[in-house]
Amino acid sequence: MIISAPTDYRKAAKAKLPPFLFDYIDGGSYGEHTLRKNTEDLANIALKQRVLNNMSELDLSTEIFGEKMALPIALAPVGLTGMYARRGEVQAAKAADNKGLPFIMSTVSVCPIEEVTPAIKRPMWFQLYVLKDRGFMKNVLERAKAAGVTTLVFTVDMPVPGARYRDMHSGMSGANAATRRIFQSMLHPQWAFDVGVFGKPHDLGNISTYRGEPTKLEDYIGWLGENFDPSISWADIEWVREFWDGPMVIKGILDQQDAKDAVSFGADGIVVSNHGGRQLDGVLSSVKALPKIADAVKGDLKIFADSGIRSGLDVVRMLALGADCTLLGRSYIYALAAQGQKGVENLLSIYEKEMQIAMVLTGAKCINDLTYDSLANM
């Protein structure tokens, strides 16, 4: 398959991956309405074309928490990244590192923190959930500090797992799931050998390190259900502050008041996010929620945005609507599944080129020039 656009990687990933893995990353919750609106609403944001502005010099770089970034993009935390390519978290982190961008490791990664951080030069970021097992939370924060992690991304929109029916249909969960996964893997031999055979161990590396025993894929869904904590409150995040003195970003904000509360709490950043449409279906798309949140807290903390970003053009749209930086999730996982580290690096190069074209044709010479004035009919 010829890869010329970011969307080509989705097709390539679908062909290569067993259905249980493709549907896990591709799917959303309930009827997947918010999943669709994330991309549709972004596509409907019109940019204002401007010409004859001498756009010979462009600067796509930015700085977040004192870290220089080549693009206003970070790789989002995605669970089970190591199932999409051999030791996938390591490959994705190297790709981000080579492109001058942060990689954010998921709590439920396949590779543990200690495997990934030695493979890269720039500091890694780490994502954490509020879990019932506070011992695990304390342990993983201490390990993250020891490994040189600089920024903590605290996901707060998953006190309970969403109703993801595709996972039950595909074999990620549900009746006879293990048998179905084995059968699917046999029908996808390239993945089966590269990841299934040579990509072991297939466990939740950070959790297994804490428990002292493997936490296998078959335990994944059950462990999530047992350990996510619906009693989460700001008091729990205050508890985390006792163990973390670096930048903290609150991920999963869709409401202005929650954004203001994050400022009052002293958060260094927020992620305007609906978890990629994987939690509560029917909520606003991130791009629809972003402008009011930016109006409420812009300048008080860093505003990140994710969910629905599939191109460099989408990055430009999010920045024009008030984001300081964007996170890529599904988009980079498709590329990782298709071509590993090389695919992620190529994807980021495509995003960069698309951003350059969009900025030239909107008259934005640097990231800070992307504002509401860059949009038509706003």
C-alpha positions in Angstrom: 0.0 0.0 0.0 1.2 3.5 -0.9 1.2 5.8 2.1 0.7 9.4 1.1 -1.8 10.7 3.6 -2.4 10.1 7.4 -5.6 8.3 6.7 -3.8 5.7 4.6 -2.3 4.3 7.8 -5.7 3.4 9.2 -6.3 1.2 6.1 -2.9 -0.4 6.5 -3.4 -1.0 10.2 -6.8 -2.7 9.6 -5.2 -5.0 7.0 -2.3 -6.0 9.3 -4.0 -6.3 12.8 -6.2 -9.0 14.2 -9.7 -7.5 14.5 -9.7 -7.5 18.3 -6.8 -5.1 18.3 -7.9 -3.0 15.4 -11.4 -2.5 16.9 -10.0 -1.8 20.3 -8.1 1.3 19.0 -10.6 2.2 16.3 -13.8 2.0 18.3 -15.7 4.1 20.7 -18.4 3.7 23.3 -22.2 3.0 23.0 -23.3 3.9 19.5 -20.0 5.8 18.7 -21.8 9.1 18.0 -19.2 11.2 19.7 -16.4 9.2 18.0 -17.8 10.3 14.7 -18.6 13.9 15.8 -15.0 14.4 16.8 -13.8 14.1 13.3 -16.8 15.6 11.6 -16.9 18.7 13.7 -13.2 19.3 13.2 -13.6 18.9 9.4 -16.3 21.6 9.5 -14.1 24.3 11.0 -13.3 26.7 8.1 -10.0 28.4 7.9 -9.6 31.9 6.5 -7.3 32.0 3.4 -4.9 34.9 3.3 -2.4 35.6 0.5 0.6 37.8 -0.4 2.1 37.9 3.1 5.7 36.9 2.4 5.5 33.5 4.1 9.1 32.5 3.3 9.9 31.9 6.9 7.8 29.7 9.2 8.3 28.6 12.8 6.2 25.6 13.9 8.0 25.1 17.2 6.7 25.8 20.6 7.7 25.5 24.3 5.7 23.7 27.0 6.8 23.5 30.6 10.3 24.7 29.6 10.7 21.9 27.0 11.3 22.9 23.4 9.0 21.1 20.9 9.5 21.0 17.1 5.7 20.9 16.6 2.8 21.6 18.9 2.1 17.9 19.1 2.7 15.1 21.7 2.0 11.4 21.4 -1.0 10.7 23.7 -1.1 7.9 26.2 -2.6 4.8 24.6 -3.1 1.6 26.5 -1.6 -1.6 25.1 0.6 0.3 22.6 3.0 -2.6 22.8 0.4 -4.9 21.2 0.4 -2.9 18.0 4.1 -3.3 17.2 6.9 -5.2 18.7 7.7 -3.4 22.0 5.5 -0.6 20.7 6.0 1.9 23.4 9.8 1.9 22.8 9.3 2.3 19.1 6.8 5.2 19.5 8.9 6.9 22.1 12.0 6.8 19.8 9.9 8.2 16.9 8.7 11.1 19.0 12.2 11.6 20.3 13.7 11.8 16.8 11.1 14.3 15.8 11.6 16.5 18.9 8.3 15.8 20.6 7.1 14.3 23.9 5.9 10.8 24.3 3.3 10.2 27.0 3.3 6.7 28.4 0.1 5.1 29.5 -0.4 3.5 32.9 -1.6 0.4 31.1 1.4 0.1 28.7 2.9 -3.2 27.7 6.5 -2.0 28.2 7.3 -0.7 31.7 8.7 2.8 32.4 12.2 1.3 33.0 12.3 -0.2 29.5 11.3 3.0 27.6 13.1 5.9 29.2 16.7 4.6 28.5 15.8 4.3 24.8 15.2 8.1 24.4 17.1 11.3 25.0 14.4 13.8 25.8 12.3 13.4 29.0 9.3 11.2 28.9 5.8 12.2 30.2 3.6 9.7 32.1 -0.2 9.3 32.3 -1.8 8.1 35.5 -5.4 7.1 36.6 -6.9 7.4 40.0 -7.0 3.8 41.1 -8.3 2.1 44.2 -4.8 0.6 44.8 -3.1 3.7 46.1 0.0 1.6 46.7 0.4 1.1 43.0 -0.1 4.8 42.4 2.6 5.8 44.9 4.9 3.1 43.5 4.5 4.1 39.8 5.0 7.8 40.7 8.3 7.0 42.5 9.5 4.9 39.6 8.5 7.7 37.1 10.5 10.2 39.1 13.5 7.9 39.3 13.4 7.3 35.5 13.5 11.1 34.8 9.8 11.6 33.8 9.1 15.3 33.9 5.4 15.8 33.4 2.4 13.9 34.9 -0.8 13.6 32.8 -3.6 12.8 35.1 -6.6 11.2 33.4 -9.9 12.0 35.2 -12.6 11.0 32.8 -12.4 7.3 33.4 -13.7 6.6 36.9 -15.5 3.7 35.2 -14.7 2.1 31.8 -17.0 3.1 29.0 -19.5 0.7 27.3 -17.4 -0.4 24.4 -19.5 -2.9 22.5 -17.0 -3.4 19.7 -14.6 -5.0 22.1 -17.2 -7.6 23.0 -17.9 -8.3 19.4 -14.3 -8.5 18.3 -12.8 -10.7 21.1 -11.0 -8.2 23.2 -13.6 -9.1 25.9 -16.7 -11.2 26.2 -17.4 -14.9 25.8 -14.6 -17.1 24.5 -12.4 -14.0 24.0 -9.0 -15.8 24.4 -9.9 -18.5 21.8 -11.2 -15.9 19.4 -8.0 -13.8 19.7 -5.9 -16.9 19.0 -7.9 -17.7 15.9 -7.7 -14.1 14.6 -4.0 -14.0 15.2 -3.5 -17.1 13.1 -5.2 -15.3 10.2 -2.8 -12.4 10.5 0.6 -14.1 10.4 2.7 -10.9 9.9 1.4 -9.5 13.2 1.4 -13.0 14.9 5.2 -13.4 14.3 6.4 -9.9 14.7 4.4 -9.0 17.8 2.7 -12.2 19.0 5.8 -14.3 19.0 8.8 -11.9 19.2 7.1 -9.0 21.0 6.7 -10.8 24.4 6.1 -10.4 27.2 2.5 -9.4 26.6 1.5 -8.0 29.9 0.9 -4.7 31.6 4.5 -3.9 32.3 4.0 -1.1 34.9 1.5 -3.1 36.8 3.4 -6.4 36.6 6.5 -4.6 37.9 4.6 -3.5 41.0 2.8 -6.8 41.6 5.9 -8.9 41.0 4.0 -11.2 38.7 2.6 -10.9 35.1 -0.7 -9.1 34.5 -1.7 -10.7 31.2 -4.0 -9.4 28.5 -6.8 -11.7 29.7 -6.6 -9.9 33.0 -6.7 -6.4 31.4 -10.4 -5.7 31.3 -11.0 -7.3 34.7 -8.2 -5.4 36.3 -9.5 -2.1 34.9 -13.0 -2.8 36.2 -11.8 -3.7 39.6 -9.3 -0.8 40.1 -10.9 2.3 38.6 -12.4 4.4 41.3 -15.8 6.1 40.8 -15.2 8.1 44.1 -12.5 10.2 42.4 -12.5 13.8 43.5 -10.1 16.8 43.6 -9.0 15.5 47.0 -7.5 12.5 45.3 -5.5 14.6 43.0 -4.3 16.7 46.0 -3.0 13.4 47.4 -1.0 12.9 44.3 0.6 16.3 44.7 2.3 14.9 47.8 4.3 12.6 45.6 4.7 14.8 42.5 6.2 18.2 42.3 6.6 18.5 38.6 4.1 19.8 36.0 0.7 18.2 36.2 -1.8 18.1 33.4 -5.5 17.2 34.0 -6.8 15.2 31.1 -10.5 14.8 30.3 -11.9 18.3 30.6 -15.1 19.3 28.6 -16.7 21.8 30.9 -15.7 25.4 31.6 -16.3 25.1 35.3 -14.1 22.0 35.5 -11.4 24.0 33.6 -11.7 26.8 36.2 -11.5 24.3 39.0 -8.3 22.9 37.5 -6.8 26.5 37.6 -7.9 26.9 41.2 -6.3 23.5 42.1 -3.1 24.7 40.6 -2.8 22.4 37.6 -0.2 23.4 35.0 -2.3 22.2 32.1 -5.5 20.6 31.0 -6.4 18.4 28.1 -9.8 19.2 26.5 -10.8 15.6 25.7 -13.7 13.2 25.5 -11.3 10.2 25.6 -11.5 9.9 21.8 -15.2 9.1 22.1 -14.5 6.0 24.2 -16.2 7.0 27.5 -19.6 8.9 27.6 -21.2 8.9 24.2 -23.3 11.9 23.2 -21.0 14.5 24.9 -19.6 17.4 22.9 -16.8 16.8 20.5 -13.5 18.2 21.9 -13.4 20.9 19.1 -16.9 22.1 20.1 -16.0 22.3 23.8 -12.6 24.0 23.2 -13.5 27.6 22.4 -15.5 28.3 25.6 -12.9 26.6 27.7 -10.1 28.6 26.1 -12.1 31.8 26.7 -12.4 30.9 30.4 -8.8 29.8 31.2 -6.5 30.8 28.3 -3.2 32.1 29.8 -3.9 30.6 33.3 -2.5 27.2 32.3 -1.5 25.3 29.1 -4.4 24.0 27.1 -4.0 20.7 25.2 -6.6 19.2 23.0 -7.2 15.7 21.5 -9.9 13.5 20.0 -10.6 13.5 16.3 -7.2 14.9 15.1 -6.4 13.1 11.9 -4.2 15.6 10.0 -1.9 18.6 10.3 -4.8 20.7 9.2 -6.8 19.5 12.3 -3.8 20.6 14.5 -4.0 24.0 13.0 -7.8 24.2 13.6 -7.3 23.2 17.3 -4.6 25.8 17.8 -6.7 28.5 16.2 -9.6 27.6 18.5 -7.4 28.1 21.6 -5.2 25.1 22.2 -1.5 25.5 23.0 -0.7 22.0 21.9 -2.4 18.8 20.6 -2.2 15.1 21.4 -2.3 12.3 18.8 -3.7 9.0 19.8 -5.4 6.8 17.2 -3.6 8.5 14.4 -0.1 7.5 15.5 -1.2 4.0 16.6 -2.4 3.3 13.1 1.0 4.3 11.8 2.8 2.3 14.5 0.8 -0.8 13.6 1.5 -0.4 9.9 5.2 0.4 9.9 6.5 0.7 13.4 8.8 3.5 14.4 9.4 4.4 10.7 5.6 4.8 10.2 5.2 7.1 13.2 8.1 9.3 12.1 6.7 9.5 8.6 3.2 10.3 9.9 4.7 13.2 11.9 6.5 14.5 8.8 3.2 14.4 6.9 1.6 16.4 9.7 4.4 18.9 9.7 4.1 19.4 5.9 0.3 19.8 6.2 0.7 22.4 8.9 3.2 24.3 6.8 0.8 24.5 3.9 -2.1 25.5 6.1 0.0 28.2 7.9 1.3 29.7 4.6 -2.2 29.9 3.2 -3.7 31.5 6.4 -0.9 34.0 6.9 0.3 32.5 10.2 4.1 32.7 10.4 4.3 31.0 13.8 2.1 29.0 16.2 1.1 32.1 18.2 -0.3 33.7 15.0 -3.0 30.9 14.9 -6.0 32.6 16.6 -9.7 33.1 16.0 -8.7 35.5 13.3 -7.4 32.5 11.3 -10.9 31.1 11.1 -13.7 32.0 8.7 -17.2 32.9 10.1 -16.1 32.7 13.7 
